[in-house]
Amino acid sequence: MADIPFVALPLHNGGSGGLIPRGARTVVFEQIYWVFLVLGTVVGVVVVGYMLWNAYKYRDTGGTDSDAPDIRPTPGELPQGSGGGKKLFVSFGLSTIVVVSLIAWSYGTLLYVEQPTHPQVEGPAEDVETLDVRVEGFRFGWSFEYPNGHRTNELVVPVGREVRLHVTSRDVFHNFGIPDLRVKADAIPGQTTETWFIAEEPGTYRANCYELCGTGHYAMYATVVVLPPDEYDRWYANTTAS
Ligand code: CUA
């Protein structure tokens, strides 16, 4: 890592110990959430705290308190003695570092989300094939098509494996999203939108339509079933083209 320029460090993508979060979308977006929440809280506490401290320090004491002499400038007098702009320089410098680092880190993180494949941090990533599913929206429901031609209205996927969705629409604009798995992609007739996810827990999730597409929009959802790998393999072995 030593020969990577400092500014490029947040973009450094090699090794799982890097600054860029790896893994399922849920992990990545949770990291983004926490980084922004913690940094925002720290900056907010410092700024509001400094402001309150100054409001207290320079409060109106009526000019009678000898411990806190009245140092307010009178009209026409130039303010003096704040260290030759040092405070201004430090605050601008700190803001620049925080903002530029956040931009670089978020950009690197989103590049990871958008890259073609997403090997899991743990496990033999290379020999785990991705599962490709074609998702087609229609008024008002979803159809899922598997590599063997099996079509269903319920998305069944294995846990821990990267699922690549190829999302399109048969009629009008829709938008396919599974909120719990942080998945969202446009479904547009004549186009295919690619997205991906890795489900980390077996269970049942819900996919919704996120584009107002007509009177049945509110009811345009599908069930997403996440199975343990062996159960999924058994399920898939029993499916046929339809
Ligand atoms: Cu489809 Cu809203």
py3Dmol code that shows the C-alpha trace and the ligand (Angstrom):
import py3Dmol

protein = """\
ATOM      1  CA  MET A   1       0.000   0.000   0.000  1.00  0.00           C
ATOM      2  CA  ALA A   2       3.005   2.273   0.547  1.00  0.00           C
ATOM      3  CA  ASP A   3       3.426   3.284  -3.098  1.00  0.00           C
ATOM      4  CA  ILE A   4      -0.161   4.426  -3.576  1.00  0.00           C
ATOM      5  CA  PRO A   5      -0.608   8.200  -3.480  1.00  0.00           C
ATOM      6  CA  PHE A   6      -2.427   9.368  -0.386  1.00  0.00           C
ATOM      7  CA  VAL A   7      -5.358  10.873  -2.285  1.00  0.00           C
ATOM      8  CA  ALA A   8      -5.944   7.584  -4.116  1.00  0.00           C
ATOM      9  CA  LEU A   9      -5.978   5.518  -0.930  1.00  0.00           C
ATOM     10  CA  PRO A  10      -9.760   5.580  -0.547  1.00  0.00           C
ATOM     11  CA  LEU A  11     -10.038   4.215  -4.087  1.00  0.00           C
ATOM     12  CA  HIS A  12      -7.604   1.390  -3.468  1.00  0.00           C
ATOM     13  CA  ASN A  13      -9.588  -1.738  -4.069  1.00  0.00           C
ATOM     14  CA  GLY A  14      -7.112  -4.538  -3.476  1.00  0.00           C
ATOM     15  CA  GLY A  15      -7.279  -6.669  -0.338  1.00  0.00           C
ATOM     16  CA  SER A  16     -10.335  -7.109   1.807  1.00  0.00           C
ATOM     17  CA  GLY A  17      -8.837  -4.903   4.516  1.00  0.00           C
ATOM     18  CA  GLY A  18      -9.134  -1.798   2.313  1.00  0.00           C
ATOM     19  CA  LEU A  19     -11.321   1.184   2.984  1.00  0.00           C
ATOM     20  CA  ILE A  20     -13.849   0.243   0.349  1.00  0.00           C
ATOM     21  CA  PRO A  21     -16.560  -1.958   1.878  1.00  0.00           C
ATOM     22  CA  ARG A  22     -17.039  -5.290   0.114  1.00  0.00           C
ATOM     23  CA  GLY A  23     -19.801  -7.823   0.098  1.00  0.00           C
ATOM     24  CA  ALA A  24     -23.555  -7.672  -0.316  1.00  0.00           C
ATOM     25  CA  ARG A  25     -25.279  -4.428  -1.194  1.00  0.00           C
ATOM     26  CA  THR A  26     -26.797  -4.323   2.292  1.00  0.00           C
ATOM     27  CA  VAL A  27     -23.280  -4.276   3.792  1.00  0.00           C
ATOM     28  CA  VAL A  28     -22.061  -1.586   1.402  1.00  0.00           C
ATOM     29  CA  PHE A  29     -25.023   0.725   1.918  1.00  0.00           C
ATOM     30  CA  GLU A  30     -24.960   0.203   5.670  1.00  0.00           C
ATOM     31  CA  GLN A  31     -21.312   1.304   5.688  1.00  0.00           C
ATOM     32  CA  ILE A  32     -22.160   4.418   3.676  1.00  0.00           C
ATOM     33  CA  TYR A  33     -24.998   5.164   6.093  1.00  0.00           C
ATOM     34  CA  TRP A  34     -22.788   4.818   9.174  1.00  0.00           C
ATOM     35  CA  VAL A  35     -19.873   6.804   7.762  1.00  0.00           C
ATOM     36  CA  PHE A  36     -22.173   9.715   6.885  1.00  0.00           C
ATOM     37  CA  LEU A  37     -24.098   9.472  10.170  1.00  0.00           C
ATOM     38  CA  VAL A  38     -20.965   9.439  12.357  1.00  0.00           C
ATOM     39  CA  LEU A  39     -19.114  12.136  10.407  1.00  0.00           C
ATOM     40  CA  GLY A  40     -22.234  14.292  10.206  1.00  0.00           C
ATOM     41  CA  THR A  41     -22.796  13.940  13.951  1.00  0.00           C
ATOM     42  CA  VAL A  42     -19.152  14.780  14.781  1.00  0.00           C
ATOM     43  CA  VAL A  43     -19.150  17.843  12.504  1.00  0.00           C
ATOM     44  CA  GLY A  44     -22.539  18.940  13.841  1.00  0.00           C
ATOM     45  CA  VAL A  45     -21.467  18.592  17.484  1.00  0.00           C
ATOM     46  CA  VAL A  46     -18.212  20.512  16.866  1.00  0.00           C
ATOM     47  CA  VAL A  47     -19.893  23.340  14.929  1.00  0.00           C
ATOM     48  CA  VAL A  48     -22.896  23.773  17.248  1.00  0.00           C
ATOM     49  CA  GLY A  49     -20.695  23.302  20.342  1.00  0.00           C
ATOM     50  CA  TYR A  50     -18.215  25.935  19.170  1.00  0.00           C
ATOM     51  CA  MET A  51     -21.054  28.309  18.364  1.00  0.00           C
ATOM     52  CA  LEU A  52     -22.702  27.856  21.786  1.00  0.00           C
ATOM     53  CA  TRP A  53     -19.353  28.213  23.535  1.00  0.00           C
ATOM     54  CA  ASN A  54     -18.738  31.512  21.755  1.00  0.00           C
ATOM     55  CA  ALA A  55     -22.262  32.703  22.443  1.00  0.00           C
ATOM     56  CA  TYR A  56     -21.603  32.045  26.125  1.00  0.00           C
ATOM     57  CA  LYS A  57     -18.098  33.531  26.088  1.00  0.00           C
ATOM     58  CA  TYR A  58     -19.222  36.750  24.434  1.00  0.00           C
ATOM     59  CA  ARG A  59     -22.559  37.016  26.213  1.00  0.00           C
ATOM     60  CA  ASP A  60     -23.817  40.398  27.293  1.00  0.00           C
ATOM     61  CA  THR A  61     -22.675  40.942  30.848  1.00  0.00           C
ATOM     62  CA  GLY A  62     -23.786  44.538  30.918  1.00  0.00           C
ATOM     63  CA  GLY A  63     -20.160  45.653  30.839  1.00  0.00           C
ATOM     64  CA  THR A  64     -19.833  45.508  34.623  1.00  0.00           C
ATOM     65  CA  ASP A  65     -18.081  42.134  34.976  1.00  0.00           C
ATOM     66  CA  SER A  66     -14.337  42.733  35.217  1.00  0.00           C
ATOM     67  CA  ASP A  67     -13.584  39.042  34.513  1.00  0.00           C
ATOM     68  CA  ALA A  68     -15.172  39.308  31.089  1.00  0.00           C
ATOM     69  CA  PRO A  69     -14.339  42.731  29.738  1.00  0.00           C
ATOM     70  CA  ASP A  70     -16.543  44.102  27.009  1.00  0.00           C
ATOM     71  CA  ILE A  71     -14.433  43.559  23.905  1.00  0.00           C
ATOM     72  CA  ARG A  72     -17.146  44.065  21.325  1.00  0.00           C
ATOM     73  CA  PRO A  73     -16.032  46.353  18.490  1.00  0.00           C
ATOM     74  CA  THR A  74     -17.728  49.716  18.364  1.00  0.00           C
ATOM     75  CA  PRO A  75     -19.240  50.909  15.079  1.00  0.00           C
ATOM     76  CA  GLY A  76     -16.473  51.921  12.672  1.00  0.00           C
ATOM     77  CA  GLU A  77     -13.798  49.883  14.457  1.00  0.00           C
ATOM     78  CA  LEU A  78     -12.183  46.971  12.619  1.00  0.00           C
ATOM     79  CA  PRO A  79     -12.242  43.652  14.471  1.00  0.00           C
ATOM     80  CA  GLN A  80      -8.742  42.711  15.497  1.00  0.00           C
ATOM     81  CA  GLY A  81      -6.570  39.969  16.828  1.00  0.00           C
ATOM     82  CA  SER A  82      -7.958  36.692  15.558  1.00  0.00           C
ATOM     83  CA  GLY A  83      -4.589  35.229  14.713  1.00  0.00           C
ATOM     84  CA  GLY A  84      -4.140  36.459  11.153  1.00  0.00           C
ATOM     85  CA  GLY A  85      -6.892  34.300   9.690  1.00  0.00           C
ATOM     86  CA  LYS A  86      -5.573  31.085  11.240  1.00  0.00           C
ATOM     87  CA  LYS A  87      -9.008  29.915  12.396  1.00  0.00           C
ATOM     88  CA  LEU A  88     -10.446  30.564   8.959  1.00  0.00           C
ATOM     89  CA  PHE A  89      -7.571  28.683   7.349  1.00  0.00           C
ATOM     90  CA  VAL A  90      -7.916  25.715   9.690  1.00  0.00           C
ATOM     91  CA  SER A  91     -11.696  25.470   9.278  1.00  0.00           C
ATOM     92  CA  PHE A  92     -11.510  25.730   5.488  1.00  0.00           C
ATOM     93  CA  GLY A  93      -8.657  23.212   5.453  1.00  0.00           C
ATOM     94  CA  LEU A  94     -10.532  20.715   7.621  1.00  0.00           C
ATOM     95  CA  SER A  95     -13.743  21.099   5.613  1.00  0.00           C
ATOM     96  CA  THR A  96     -11.829  20.513   2.381  1.00  0.00           C
ATOM     97  CA  ILE A  97     -10.189  17.358   3.719  1.00  0.00           C
ATOM     98  CA  VAL A  98     -13.489  15.968   5.038  1.00  0.00           C
ATOM     99  CA  VAL A  99     -15.494  16.780   1.894  1.00  0.00           C
ATOM    100  CA  VAL A 100     -12.875  15.612  -0.628  1.00  0.00           C
ATOM    101  CA  SER A 101     -12.272  12.375   1.328  1.00  0.00           C
ATOM    102  CA  LEU A 102     -15.996  11.693   1.482  1.00  0.00           C
ATOM    103  CA  ILE A 103     -16.400  12.271  -2.246  1.00  0.00           C
ATOM    104  CA  ALA A 104     -13.447   9.994  -3.065  1.00  0.00           C
ATOM    105  CA  TRP A 105     -14.614   7.271  -0.697  1.00  0.00           C
ATOM    106  CA  SER A 106     -18.256   7.378  -1.819  1.00  0.00           C
ATOM    107  CA  TYR A 107     -17.157   7.337  -5.449  1.00  0.00           C
ATOM    108  CA  GLY A 108     -14.886   4.338  -4.890  1.00  0.00           C
ATOM    109  CA  THR A 109     -17.652   2.561  -2.996  1.00  0.00           C
ATOM    110  CA  LEU A 110     -20.221   3.181  -5.719  1.00  0.00           C
ATOM    111  CA  LEU A 111     -17.713   2.018  -8.353  1.00  0.00           C
ATOM    112  CA  TYR A 112     -17.543  -1.243  -6.425  1.00  0.00           C
ATOM    113  CA  VAL A 113     -21.345  -1.487  -6.382  1.00  0.00           C
ATOM    114  CA  GLU A 114     -21.477  -0.868 -10.137  1.00  0.00           C
ATOM    115  CA  GLN A 115     -18.645  -3.211 -11.152  1.00  0.00           C
ATOM    116  CA  PRO A 116     -19.617  -6.325 -13.141  1.00  0.00           C
ATOM    117  CA  THR A 117     -18.946  -9.033 -10.532  1.00  0.00           C
ATOM    118  CA  HIS A 118     -18.839  -8.980  -6.751  1.00  0.00           C
ATOM    119  CA  PRO A 119     -16.956 -11.889  -5.247  1.00  0.00           C
ATOM    120  CA  GLN A 120     -17.780 -12.323  -1.603  1.00  0.00           C
ATOM    121  CA  VAL A 121     -15.057 -11.428   0.838  1.00  0.00           C
ATOM    122  CA  GLU A 122     -15.060 -14.893   2.358  1.00  0.00           C
ATOM    123  CA  GLY A 123     -15.172 -18.209   0.603  1.00  0.00           C
ATOM    124  CA  PRO A 124     -13.954 -19.415  -2.767  1.00  0.00           C
ATOM    125  CA  ALA A 125     -15.376 -16.550  -4.772  1.00  0.00           C
ATOM    126  CA  GLU A 126     -13.968 -17.502  -8.172  1.00  0.00           C
ATOM    127  CA  ASP A 127     -15.697 -20.848  -8.545  1.00  0.00           C
ATOM    128  CA  VAL A 128     -19.100 -19.590  -7.400  1.00  0.00           C
ATOM    129  CA  GLU A 129     -21.124 -18.824 -10.481  1.00  0.00           C
ATOM    130  CA  THR A 130     -23.458 -15.899 -10.559  1.00  0.00           C
ATOM    131  CA  LEU A 131     -27.138 -16.624 -11.085  1.00  0.00           C
ATOM    132  CA  ASP A 132     -28.643 -14.704 -13.980  1.00  0.00           C
ATOM    133  CA  VAL A 133     -32.363 -13.975 -13.869  1.00  0.00           C
ATOM    134  CA  ARG A 134     -34.364 -11.998 -16.384  1.00  0.00           C
ATOM    135  CA  VAL A 135     -36.961  -9.790 -14.692  1.00  0.00           C
ATOM    136  CA  GLU A 136     -39.877  -8.548 -16.742  1.00  0.00           C
ATOM    137  CA  GLY A 137     -42.403  -6.072 -15.397  1.00  0.00           C
ATOM    138  CA  PHE A 138     -45.923  -5.887 -16.723  1.00  0.00           C
ATOM    139  CA  ARG A 139     -49.179  -4.237 -15.700  1.00  0.00           C
ATOM    140  CA  PHE A 140     -49.387  -5.376 -12.912  1.00  0.00           C
ATOM    141  CA  GLY A 141     -46.859  -7.945 -11.815  1.00  0.00           C
ATOM    142  CA  TRP A 142     -43.406  -9.408 -12.319  1.00  0.00           C
ATOM    143  CA  SER A 143     -42.158 -12.381 -14.282  1.00  0.00           C
ATOM    144  CA  PHE A 144     -38.816 -14.040 -13.573  1.00  0.00           C
ATOM    145  CA  GLU A 145     -37.026 -16.192 -16.124  1.00  0.00           C
ATOM    146  CA  TYR A 146     -34.186 -18.547 -15.203  1.00  0.00           C
ATOM    147  CA  PRO A 147     -31.302 -19.726 -17.434  1.00  0.00           C
ATOM    148  CA  ASN A 148     -33.166 -23.008 -18.133  1.00  0.00           C
ATOM    149  CA  GLY A 149     -36.198 -21.113 -19.393  1.00  0.00           C
ATOM    150  CA  HIS A 150     -38.274 -21.572 -16.234  1.00  0.00           C
ATOM    151  CA  ARG A 151     -40.698 -18.697 -15.718  1.00  0.00           C
ATOM    152  CA  THR A 152     -42.291 -17.827 -12.417  1.00  0.00           C
ATOM    153  CA  ASN A 153     -43.942 -14.945 -10.598  1.00  0.00           C
ATOM    154  CA  GLU A 154     -41.920 -15.627  -7.456  1.00  0.00           C
ATOM    155  CA  LEU A 155     -38.193 -14.936  -7.373  1.00  0.00           C
ATOM    156  CA  VAL A 156     -36.377 -17.872  -5.755  1.00  0.00           C
ATOM    157  CA  VAL A 157     -32.646 -17.468  -5.113  1.00  0.00           C
ATOM    158  CA  PRO A 158     -29.932 -19.183  -3.057  1.00  0.00           C
ATOM    159  CA  VAL A 159     -28.361 -17.519  -0.051  1.00  0.00           C
ATOM    160  CA  GLY A 160     -24.803 -16.191  -0.393  1.00  0.00           C
ATOM    161  CA  ARG A 161     -24.606 -16.280  -4.172  1.00  0.00           C
ATOM    162  CA  GLU A 162     -24.480 -13.280  -6.436  1.00  0.00           C
ATOM    163  CA  VAL A 163     -27.739 -12.868  -8.344  1.00  0.00           C
ATOM    164  CA  ARG A 164     -27.583 -10.756 -11.477  1.00  0.00           C
ATOM    165  CA  LEU A 165     -30.894  -9.297 -12.578  1.00  0.00           C
ATOM    166  CA  HIS A 166     -31.579  -8.252 -16.152  1.00  0.00           C
ATOM    167  CA  VAL A 167     -34.586  -6.017 -15.740  1.00  0.00           C
ATOM    168  CA  THR A 168     -36.970  -4.987 -18.499  1.00  0.00           C
ATOM    169  CA  SER A 169     -40.648  -4.294 -19.109  1.00  0.00           C
ATOM    170  CA  ARG A 170     -43.257  -5.625 -21.452  1.00  0.00           C
ATOM    171  CA  ASP A 171     -45.458  -2.497 -21.535  1.00  0.00           C
ATOM    172  CA  VAL A 172     -44.800   0.750 -19.641  1.00  0.00           C
ATOM    173  CA  PHE A 173     -42.082   2.088 -17.327  1.00  0.00           C
ATOM    174  CA  HIS A 174     -41.825   0.177 -14.057  1.00  0.00           C
ATOM    175  CA  ASN A 175     -39.088   0.027 -11.452  1.00  0.00           C
ATOM    176  CA  PHE A 176     -38.050  -3.171  -9.727  1.00  0.00           C
ATOM    177  CA  GLY A 177     -36.936  -2.919  -6.111  1.00  0.00           C
ATOM    178  CA  ILE A 178     -36.344  -5.182  -3.119  1.00  0.00           C
ATOM    179  CA  PRO A 179     -35.912  -2.704  -0.242  1.00  0.00           C
ATOM    180  CA  ASP A 180     -34.540  -5.201   2.301  1.00  0.00           C
ATOM    181  CA  LEU A 181     -31.803  -6.250  -0.123  1.00  0.00           C
ATOM    182  CA  ARG A 182     -31.110  -2.674  -1.318  1.00  0.00           C
ATOM    183  CA  VAL A 183     -32.002  -3.538  -4.908  1.00  0.00           C
ATOM    184  CA  LYS A 184     -33.578  -1.056  -7.301  1.00  0.00           C
ATOM    185  CA  ALA A 185     -33.523  -0.898 -11.079  1.00  0.00           C
ATOM    186  CA  ASP A 186     -35.570   0.700 -13.849  1.00  0.00           C
ATOM    187  CA  ALA A 187     -37.757  -1.604 -15.915  1.00  0.00           C
ATOM    188  CA  ILE A 188     -38.104   0.018 -19.324  1.00  0.00           C
ATOM    189  CA  PRO A 189     -39.603  -1.564 -22.450  1.00  0.00           C
ATOM    190  CA  GLY A 190     -36.984  -2.281 -25.110  1.00  0.00           C
ATOM    191  CA  GLN A 191     -34.099  -1.855 -22.660  1.00  0.00           C
ATOM    192  CA  THR A 192     -32.381  -4.044 -20.110  1.00  0.00           C
ATOM    193  CA  THR A 193     -31.112  -2.654 -16.829  1.00  0.00           C
ATOM    194  CA  GLU A 194     -28.553  -4.712 -14.960  1.00  0.00           C
ATOM    195  CA  THR A 195     -28.312  -4.918 -11.211  1.00  0.00           C
ATOM    196  CA  TRP A 196     -27.192  -7.463  -8.638  1.00  0.00           C
ATOM    197  CA  PHE A 197     -27.570  -8.542  -5.046  1.00  0.00           C
ATOM    198  CA  ILE A 198     -26.387 -11.147  -2.591  1.00  0.00           C
ATOM    199  CA  ALA A 199     -28.933 -12.323  -0.026  1.00  0.00           C
ATOM    200  CA  GLU A 200     -27.217 -13.100   3.247  1.00  0.00           C
ATOM    201  CA  GLU A 201     -30.125 -14.595   5.163  1.00  0.00           C
ATOM    202  CA  PRO A 202     -32.665 -17.202   4.046  1.00  0.00           C
ATOM    203  CA  GLY A 203     -36.198 -15.895   4.249  1.00  0.00           C
ATOM    204  CA  THR A 204     -38.991 -14.192   2.404  1.00  0.00           C
ATOM    205  CA  TYR A 205     -38.640 -10.685   1.075  1.00  0.00           C
ATOM    206  CA  ARG A 206     -40.872  -8.454  -0.964  1.00  0.00           C
ATOM    207  CA  ALA A 207     -40.219  -6.837  -4.330  1.00  0.00           C
ATOM    208  CA  ASN A 208     -42.233  -3.771  -5.280  1.00  0.00           C
ATOM    209  CA  CYS A 209     -42.765  -1.537  -8.257  1.00  0.00           C
ATOM    210  CA  TYR A 210     -41.333   1.941  -7.675  1.00  0.00           C
ATOM    211  CA  GLU A 211     -42.627   3.748 -10.749  1.00  0.00           C
ATOM    212  CA  LEU A 212     -46.205   4.926 -10.962  1.00  0.00           C
ATOM    213  CA  CYS A 213     -47.434   2.756 -13.814  1.00  0.00           C
ATOM    214  CA  GLY A 214     -51.201   2.748 -13.627  1.00  0.00           C
ATOM    215  CA  THR A 215     -54.125   1.853 -11.459  1.00  0.00           C
ATOM    216  CA  GLY A 216     -52.584  -1.424 -10.278  1.00  0.00           C
ATOM    217  CA  HIS A 217     -49.234   0.088  -9.316  1.00  0.00           C
ATOM    218  CA  TYR A 218     -49.978  -0.189  -5.611  1.00  0.00           C
ATOM    219  CA  ALA A 219     -50.449  -3.946  -5.939  1.00  0.00           C
ATOM    220  CA  MET A 220     -47.527  -4.634  -8.248  1.00  0.00           C
ATOM    221  CA  TYR A 221     -45.294  -6.715  -6.047  1.00  0.00           C
ATOM    222  CA  ALA A 222     -43.650 -10.117  -5.989  1.00  0.00           C
ATOM    223  CA  THR A 223     -42.343 -12.440  -3.321  1.00  0.00           C
ATOM    224  CA  VAL A 224     -38.612 -13.106  -3.128  1.00  0.00           C
ATOM    225  CA  VAL A 225     -37.725 -16.423  -1.491  1.00  0.00           C
ATOM    226  CA  VAL A 226     -34.131 -16.916  -0.350  1.00  0.00           C
ATOM    227  CA  LEU A 227     -33.249 -20.575   0.222  1.00  0.00           C
ATOM    228  CA  PRO A 228     -30.164 -22.319   1.622  1.00  0.00           C
ATOM    229  CA  PRO A 229     -27.962 -23.412  -1.345  1.00  0.00           C
ATOM    230  CA  ASP A 230     -28.867 -27.116  -1.206  1.00  0.00           C
ATOM    231  CA  GLU A 231     -32.603 -26.396  -0.978  1.00  0.00           C
ATOM    232  CA  TYR A 232     -32.260 -23.992  -3.871  1.00  0.00           C
ATOM    233  CA  ASP A 233     -30.432 -26.609  -5.958  1.00  0.00           C
ATOM    234  CA  ARG A 234     -33.243 -29.092  -5.296  1.00  0.00           C
ATOM    235  CA  TRP A 235     -35.857 -26.508  -6.243  1.00  0.00           C
ATOM    236  CA  TYR A 236     -34.024 -25.544  -9.405  1.00  0.00           C
ATOM    237  CA  ALA A 237     -33.487 -29.162 -10.480  1.00  0.00           C
ATOM    238  CA  ASN A 238     -37.278 -29.577 -10.494  1.00  0.00           C
ATOM    239  CA  THR A 239     -38.001 -26.578 -12.677  1.00  0.00           C
ATOM    240  CA  THR A 240     -38.582 -26.769 -16.395  1.00  0.00           C
ATOM    241  CA  ALA A 241     -38.955 -24.325 -19.218  1.00  0.00           C
ATOM    242  CA  SER A 242     -42.422 -22.854 -19.280  1.00  0.00           C
TER     243      SER A 242
END
"""
ligand_1 = """\
2
CUA
Cu -45.320 -1.046 -12.193
Cu -45.731 0.685 -10.706
"""
view = py3Dmol.view(width=600, height=400)
view.addModel(protein, "pdb")
view.setStyle({"model": 0}, {"cartoon": {"style": "trace"}})
view.addModel(ligand_1, "xyz")
view.setStyle({"model": 1}, {"stick": {}})
view.zoomTo()
view.show()
